[in-house]
């Protein structure tokens, strides 16, 4: 029994070392292109499209330039940088990464600029969790939400929205779980 435990420990340490070396020496540009191609295929099956101009490798991740996701509306970014979290991904058994974006905007009925921001993304098999969402544009969002992968709808959410002065938020109530409390708007479900 003792020999089995020693061999199992050695195997786990070797596997952890191998995965860490793969993470450190991964060609991030090619990995980013593969991930974007995979994401595009998944979105096309749901009637959406994904376009971007280029993918560049970073020390610990990759950056996608001029990214636009189109479907019922458009979500656009001048750049999105993804940095995978190796240990968190192993512990949660799901891909986890830090996401930073620049020049974000969303167009449904009107265009709202949500500027630059960041979030922590965890991609499960049935839903995507967006935690610690912070944006700093004219239309800011702070909080968390989950997106159901099969329906592409918000599952759970608790996030404060700060729309531009004079924006009619009632037009979004049929599409989003919006709640108004006093003069503040929230995504809640």
C-alpha angles and dihedrals in degrees: 000000000000091000090051091053092048092050092046091050091050091049092050092048091049091048092048091048092048093049091047092050089049089052094048097046098035114132094240097192093058092042090052092050091050092049092048091048090050092047091049091053092049092049094046089058087058095048096260133112136215126205133177138162103224147346121221128189122240130193092265105011143350141273125225115205127212095001119184127178113195130191126106085355138354129263114191136183131182087216140354122195120198121195114184118221106224101192095039090051092053093046094048095037088227134089111274124184143163113241125201121181138186131203099010124180137165127207122196111133092336132015117255121190112215094174122197126352151131142234143173112247125201114184113205125178094257104024144019118228117211109193133178091016111183126171129174106197132107087282107045130189127192125178138040140296142172126224121209107230097211098045098027089223131128111268106182125001143170110171135136117231122204106191123191116275111278097015111143103231093179090081089066097051093090091055103035135041093248123172125186120212111180106309095337129091126213137187103224134166 
